Amino acid sequence: MDSVMRAAGMYLLLLIVFKIAGRRTLLEMNAFDFVLLLIISEATQQALLGNDFSFTGAALTIITLIVLDILLSFLKNHFPRLDLLLDGSPLILVENGQPLHRRMRKAGISSDDILSSARTAQGIERMDQIKFAILEKNGKIAVIPVESQES
């Protein structure tokens, strides 16, 4: 039972920490983020298993984490407010070529991030060519270009 409680506690802690860290943190990792993730995973492993390095203890911990993840997914599907609380909703960052600076600051997104996504996805070079830039729930930036006037 101790393994189950440790696994549930660590699951909750990591869920909260990564929610606070924000969507973009998980999407674009640099070398520092990767090293940090490795350290977190090692600390998590030690906290989850404690002194129990048995196969049974590890199996029970893994099963607990998977069951918690399935349960949380089920709850998010049946309670939209929980999904909104945990995963958020898409956030418009640029509207009709105008950056919404307050939202961008809140999301930790710069104009360069938006333009980089715009260049990669749509070949767009300037902010005024963007009708909407939307930070999706998964952390990616979707870019909708201004429709060309040539018809």
C-alpha positions as CSV (number, residue, x, y, z in Angstrom):
1,M,0.0,0.0,0.0
2,D,3.0,2.3,0.7
3,S,4.0,2.0,-3.0
4,V,0.5,3.0,-4.2
5,M,0.4,6.0,-1.9
6,R,3.9,7.2,-3.0
7,A,3.0,6.7,-6.7
8,A,-0.3,8.6,-6.3
9,G,1.4,11.4,-4.4
10,M,4.2,11.8,-6.9
11,Y,1.7,11.7,-9.8
12,L,-0.2,14.6,-8.2
13,L,2.9,16.5,-7.5
14,L,4.3,16.2,-11.0
15,L,0.9,17.1,-12.5
16,I,0.8,20.3,-10.5
17,V,4.5,21.2,-11.2
18,F,4.1,20.7,-14.9
19,K,0.8,22.6,-14.9
20,I,2.6,25.6,-13.3
21,A,5.5,25.3,-15.7
22,G,3.1,25.9,-18.6
23,R,2.4,24.3,-22.0
24,R,5.4,25.6,-23.9
25,T,7.8,24.2,-21.3
26,L,7.0,20.7,-22.3
27,L,6.9,21.2,-26.0
28,E,10.2,22.9,-26.7
29,M,13.1,21.4,-24.7
30,N,16.6,22.7,-24.9
31,A,19.7,21.0,-23.3
32,F,19.0,22.5,-19.9
33,D,15.4,21.3,-19.9
34,F,16.5,17.8,-20.9
35,V,19.1,17.6,-18.1
36,L,16.5,18.9,-15.7
37,L,14.0,16.2,-16.9
38,L,16.6,13.5,-16.3
39,I,17.2,14.7,-12.8
40,I,13.5,14.9,-12.1
41,S,13.0,11.4,-13.4
42,E,15.8,10.1,-11.1
43,A,14.5,11.9,-8.1
44,T,11.0,10.6,-8.9
45,Q,12.2,7.1,-9.2
46,Q,13.8,7.2,-5.8
47,A,10.7,8.8,-4.2
48,L,8.4,6.2,-5.9
49,L,10.4,3.1,-4.9
50,G,12.0,4.2,-1.7
51,N,13.9,1.2,-0.3
52,D,11.8,-1.3,-2.2
53,F,13.7,-2.3,-5.3
54,S,11.7,-5.5,-5.9
55,F,10.0,-6.4,-9.1
56,T,6.6,-6.4,-7.3
57,G,7.2,-2.9,-5.9
58,A,8.1,-1.5,-9.3
59,A,5.2,-3.3,-11.0
60,L,2.8,-2.0,-8.4
61,T,4.1,1.6,-8.8
62,I,3.9,1.4,-12.6
63,I,0.3,-0.1,-12.5
64,T,-0.7,2.7,-10.0
65,L,0.6,5.4,-12.3
66,I,-1.1,4.0,-15.4
67,V,-4.4,3.5,-13.5
68,L,-4.2,7.1,-12.3
69,D,-3.6,8.4,-15.8
70,I,-6.5,6.4,-17.2
71,L,-8.8,7.5,-14.4
72,L,-7.8,11.2,-14.9
73,S,-8.5,10.9,-18.6
74,F,-11.9,9.4,-17.9
75,L,-12.7,12.2,-15.5
76,K,-11.6,14.9,-17.9
77,N,-13.8,13.4,-20.6
78,H,-16.8,13.4,-18.3
79,F,-16.1,16.7,-16.5
80,P,-15.3,19.5,-18.9
81,R,-14.4,21.9,-16.1
82,L,-11.7,19.5,-14.9
83,D,-10.3,19.3,-18.4
84,L,-10.3,23.1,-18.6
85,L,-8.6,23.4,-15.2
86,L,-5.9,20.8,-16.0
87,D,-5.3,21.3,-19.7
88,G,-6.5,24.9,-20.3
89,S,-8.1,26.0,-23.5
90,P,-6.6,27.4,-26.7
91,L,-5.4,31.0,-26.4
92,I,-5.4,33.6,-29.2
93,L,-2.1,35.4,-29.2
94,V,-2.4,37.4,-32.4
95,E,-5.6,38.7,-33.9
96,N,-5.6,40.4,-37.3
97,G,-1.9,41.0,-37.3
98,Q,-1.9,42.6,-33.8
99,P,0.0,40.8,-31.1
100,L,-2.0,40.5,-27.8
101,H,1.0,41.3,-25.5
102,R,-0.8,40.6,-22.2
103,R,-1.8,37.1,-23.3
104,M,1.7,36.5,-24.8
105,R,3.4,37.5,-21.5
106,K,1.0,35.3,-19.5
107,A,1.8,32.3,-21.7
108,G,5.5,33.0,-21.8
109,I,5.5,33.4,-25.6
110,S,7.5,36.0,-27.5
111,S,6.8,37.5,-30.9
112,D,9.8,35.6,-32.2
113,D,8.2,32.3,-31.0
114,I,5.1,33.2,-33.0
115,L,7.0,34.2,-36.1
116,S,9.1,31.1,-35.9
117,S,6.0,28.9,-35.9
118,A,4.5,31.1,-38.7
119,R,7.6,30.7,-40.9
120,T,7.8,26.9,-40.3
121,A,4.1,26.2,-40.8
122,Q,2.9,28.7,-43.3
123,G,6.0,30.5,-44.8
124,I,4.9,33.7,-43.2
125,E,7.5,36.3,-42.5
126,R,5.7,39.3,-40.9
127,M,3.1,39.6,-38.1
128,D,0.7,41.5,-40.4
129,Q,0.4,38.4,-42.5
130,I,-1.1,36.5,-39.6
131,K,-4.9,36.6,-39.1
132,F,-4.7,34.5,-35.9
133,A,-2.0,32.8,-33.9
134,I,-3.4,30.4,-31.4
135,L,-1.6,28.6,-28.5
136,E,-3.2,25.2,-28.6
137,K,-3.7,23.0,-25.5
138,N,-0.8,20.9,-26.5
139,G,1.6,23.9,-26.5
140,K,1.9,24.2,-30.3
141,I,1.2,27.5,-32.0
142,A,-1.3,27.3,-34.8
143,V,-1.1,30.1,-37.4
144,I,-3.9,31.1,-39.7
145,P,-2.7,33.4,-42.4
146,V,-4.5,36.5,-43.7
147,E,-6.4,35.5,-46.9
148,S,-4.8,36.9,-50.0
149,Q,-6.7,39.6,-51.8
150,E,-6.1,37.9,-55.2
151,S,-9.4,36.5,-56.3
